[in-house]
Amino acid sequence: MNFLQDVVEAYNEHAVTPIAPSYTRWTAHERACKAVHDGYQQLLGALSVCLNERREPEAMGLFAALIEDEFIATLLLLRDGFEAIAPLNLALQKSSETLCLSNVKTYVEKTKDAINDLINGKRKYFKKENFDKLKSLAAEQTSSLPPSANLRKSTTFTWEDFEEKTYINFFKRFLLEIDSAFEQLQFWLNFIILDPRKLPAQQQDLDFYGDVELLELLSFYGEDRKNRYKGAENYQAADIDKDVTLAKWPSFKNVMFQKRKAYEESIDKKIIECKDHQKVKEMRKSRSNYSPLLLWNDCKHDEVAKELYPSCMYLLHLLMIFPLSAACVERLFSKMKLLKTRLRNQLSQTSLESILRISTEAPIDGFSDSDYEHFVNELKKSNPRIKLTL
């Protein structure tokens, strides 16, 4: 019943009104919106051919929708919106290995400034002359169509009302959506202290590095918390020991610094030995990209680090697992379509999850011999009688 009421309300409005945007689904249609805008004349021409020569009735409904004043104005609105959020959208789709939290804040602020510019009149596509141009293209194609093609044409549309009630209100809601989506960004930025790329250049400058940010993190993860669920209160113990973490932090900073230094020295050695100019250029670029993921992999295989710094490793692990966007999930859906094809539709849930995990998390260069040996040893522990051929 609620759905039918929504349909009736939308029908009675006689206008296309964009709802509050989602940073995953809306931005996924940017390319389609651009194609419709850039090829508007060709699209109407193709529909006109389908209607006049092939007598396809579906083409009339689509044609009538495309020439509506509200649709054309909304198309221009979306072009402005997509261009304003494009830098943030691309940044959030980066892998955790290249994305830096401090950069996210910069992209968010730039996006909000761009949207404010749209609200204040600095627009690229949503202009009266662009609207009139598309309207004239629609009029040229409409002249050869039967009168029934104009049945849905709006008679109440005015450019000024659409600008005030739809365009400006839409982007004001957009700003609220961004603030809501990134309301915890300031707290997330405290995790930057665990990004080796942000460490000081000199080891002697580590003395007071990250102390304030660590206290902010420990104010949440190092304290007992009280939660309320369905009227009942429950207490959750602290995730890590606050005092131990503060005591271990100075030496863990030096561990991060030494591991970054070892990584840079290994790259320098490869640069000296390499004769390929292009590869040397790529290695020099990667020299300054000792990311949290690389640090995590190094610490994960360091038994001493795992034993001495469990609390710091816990915070580093949190940095690795919490997502800044749903791009990784969207990519997983795409990979699932490629893996579970019509010829492989009998894959069990367990097999599908295992294949997806391998295709998503496996190293780009493949597995090393030691990785295969570790896999075989772990498998034999679970089933000593198993026989494997690699």
N, C-alpha and C positions, 0 to 999 in steps of 0.2 A: 504494500500500500504506500509506504514512504517513497519507494522508487517511482511509482506512478504519479504521485504528487509532484515529485521533482521534475518529471517529464512535462507535466502540465504547466508548471511554473516557467520552465525554460521555453516552452512553446508560446506562452502568453507574452513573454518579454519581447519576442520578435527581434532578437539581437544575439549576436555571438559575444559572450562575455567570458574571457579567460578566467579560470580559477587560479588559486594560489599555486605557484609552480613547485615542481619537485626537481631537485638538482640532478636526479638520475634520468627520469623519463623525459622531462622536457628537453634537456640538452641532447638527448639521443636523437631528436627529430630535427636538429639544426640543419643537417644536410638536405633533408626532404623539403623543409621550408625554403631554403635557398634555391632549390631546383624549381619549385613552383613559382617563386618570384621572378627568377631570371628567365624562365621559359614560359611565362604566363601566356604570351600570344600564341606560341606553338601549341601549348596545351589546349587552349580554347579552339584552335584550328583543328586539332586532331579530334576533339569531341564533336565539333561541327560536322566533320566528315563522317564520323560514326553515326550521327543522327540523320543527316540528309541523304547519304549514299547507302549506308548499311541498314538504316531504319532500326537502330538499336535503342530501345526505350530507356535503358539504364543511363545512356549518355545524357539524356535530357535532364534528369534529376541532378546529376553531377555538374552539368553545365550551369543549371539554374543556381546551384549553391555557390559556384565559383564567381559568378558575376554580381553577387549580393554586395551592397555597400559595406555591410558589417564584416563580411569575409575579407574584402580587400583591405579595409582599415586594420583588421586584426593581423593580416599577413605582414603589413608594414610594422605593426607593433612588435611582432615576434622577431622580425629581422633586427630591430634595434636591441631587443632584449638578449637575443642570442649573441650578438656581437659584444655586448657589454660584459656578459659572464663568461665568454670564451676563454680568457686567460686563467680564470679560477677553475673552470671545468677541466682544462688540459692539465693543470697542476695537480688536481685531485686524482687524475687517472695515472699519475706516475707511480712507479713501483716504490715500495718502502725503502729500497736500496738507494734511490735517488732523491726522494722527497724529503725535504727538511721542514720541520715544524715552524721555524722562524720565517720561512718563505711563505707559508700558508697565510700567516697574519698579514703579510704584505699584499698578497693576492686578494684577500678578503677586503682590505681597506680600499684597494684600487677599484674593485668591483662595486663597492658601495658608492665611491665617488662617481663612477661612470653612470650608475643608475640615478644618482642625484642630478647629474647633468641632463639626463633624459627628462626627468621631472621638470627641470628648470628651463627646458626648451632647446638644449643643444642636441639635436637629433640628426641622424644621417638619412634614415629612410622614411620615418613618419612625418611627411611634409605634404601640404595640400597639393603641390605641383606633382608629386609622385602619385598621389591618389588620383588626380585628374588624368594623368597619363594612362594608368591602368584602366580607368573607367572608359577612356576613349577606345582603348584596345578591345574592351568588352563590347562596347557599342558597335564597333565594326563587325564583329562576329555575330552579334545578336540580330542584325538586320536581315540575315539570311535564314533565320530560324522561325518556326511557327509561333504564333502568339502565346501558346501554352508554355513556352520556355520562360516567359516573364511572370508566371503566376506567383513565384516566391519573392519577387522584387519588393524590397522594403520602400514604403512611402513616408516613414517617420524618421529616417536617418538624417542626422545633421552632423557635420564634421566637428563643430564646436562641442556638441553634447558628448560625442564619442571621446574626444580628447579629454574632457573634464571628468566624465563619469567612469570611463573605462580605462583609458591609457594611464592617466595620472594615478588613479586609485589602484590599478594593477601593480604598478611599480612601487607604490607605497607599501602594498602588502608584500611585495617581493623583498623589500628592505627588512620587514619584520620577519620574514621567513629566514633570511640570512642570519639575522641576529639570533633567532631561535636555534638554528642549526649549529651555530658556532658560539653559543653562550658559554661553553666550557673551554673555549680556546685559550683564554688567559691561564687557566690551570694546566692545560696540555703543554703550554710553552715552558713550563718548569722542567719538562723531560729533556729539554735541549741540552742540559748539562751532561747527559749521557750520550750525546752525539760527538764522536771523536773529532769531527770536522770543526767543531766550535771550541776545541781546546786551545789554550794560548800557544803561541809559537815557541816560547821558551819554557823549560821545565820550572824555572825559578818563579814563574808567574802563576803557579798553580795554588799558591798558599790559600787564597780566599776564593778561589774559583768555585762557583756553584753552591756555596754555603747557604745563601738565602733561599735559592730555589729548592734545595734539598729539604729545608725546614718546611716549606710549603707542601711538598709531597708527603712528608712525614706527618703533617697535621691531619692528613686523611688516612694514609695507609699505615701510619704508626700509632693510631689511636683507636680505642674501642668505640664502636658506633652503635647507636640506637636506631632501630627501624620500626616503623609502624605498618602493619599489613592487616587489612580488614578489622581494624579496631584493636588488634592485639599488638603489644610491643615486644620486640625481641632484640637481643644484644648480639653483636658480632665482634669477636675478638680482633685485635689488630692483626694486619697481614704480616707485618715485620716488626722486629724489635727496634724501637726508636733510638735508644741509647747505643745499642750495638752498631746500628747503621751509621750514626754520627761518628762513632769511634773508628769505624773501618773506612769511612769516606776519604780521608786524606791519602791513605795508601792506595785505595782503588783508583784515585785520580792519576797517580803515578803509573799504575798498571795500564790504564787506557793510553796514557802518553807513550809508554814504552812500546806497546803493541802497534800504535800508529807509526811510531818511528821505525820499527822493524818492517812494517809494510812499505813505507816510503823507501827505505834502503833496498828492499828487494826489487822494487820497481826501478830504482836508479841502476841497480846491477843489470837488470834486463835491458835497460836502455843502452848501456855501454856495450853490451854484447850484440845487440840487434843492429842489422845493417839495412833493414827496410825502413825507409823514411816515413811512410804512412803509418806503420806500426809504432814507430817511435813517437809520432805525433799523438796517437791514441793513448799510448802508455803515459806520456806526460800529462795528458788530460785526466787520466784515471788516478794519477799519483795523489791528487788532493781529494779523492773521493773515498776515503776510508770510512764507510758508512757504519751506522749502528748494527746493520746486519752482518757485516764482516767482523766487527768487534764481537758480536754475539757468537758467531761461529768459532772464533779464536778462543773465547773464554769457555765455550761449551766443551771444547776438547782439552782444556787446561784443568787438570784435576786439582792443582793447587788453588787456582782462582775459584773454582766451585766450592772448595772446602773453606777457604778463608773469607769469601765475600758472598755468602748466600743472599743477604738482604739486598746488596747492590745488584746482584744478578737477577733478583726478583724484579726490581724496578726496570732493569734493562729488558727483561722479558716482557714486561707490560708495554714498554715502548714498541716492541716488535709486533705485538699481537693486536693492539687496539687500532681499528681502522679509522681513517679520516674521511672516507667516502665508501659508497657501495660499489665502486668500480670493480673491485676484485670479485665481488659476488656476480656482477653482470658478466664478467669474463668467464666465470665458471659455468654459467648457463650456456654461453656460446660454445665452450669446449664440450659440454655435454651433448649438444646437438651434433657436433662433429664425431664424437665417440660412439654414441648410441644411435647408429644409423638403422635403416630398414633391414639391413642384413645382420645386424647385431642386436635385434630387439629382444632377445632372450637373456640378456645380461642380468645377472642377479644384482640386488642392491649392494651387496658386499663387494662384488667384483667391480661394479661401476664406481663405487666410492674409492676403491683402491687405485683404479686406473686414473681417475680424476686427480687423486692426490699425487700420483707419480708425474702426470703431465703438467701439473700446476707447480709443484714444489721441487721437482728434480732439477739438478744443475743444468745449465744451458749446454755446457760442454760434455754432458754425460757423467756417468759414474766412474770412479777410479777403481783399480783392482782391490784396494783396501776396503772400499765400500761394498764390493761384491763379497769379499771374504767375511766381512762383518755380517752381512745379510745371511749368508749360508750358515755361519756359526749360530746365529740367533734362531734360524729355522730348525737346525738340528737339535737345539736344546728343547724345542717344543715337540719334535718328532725325530728321535735318534735313528729310526729305521728308514727315513726318507732318502731317496736317491735323486740327485740333481745332475743335470747336464747343462753346462753353461757354454 
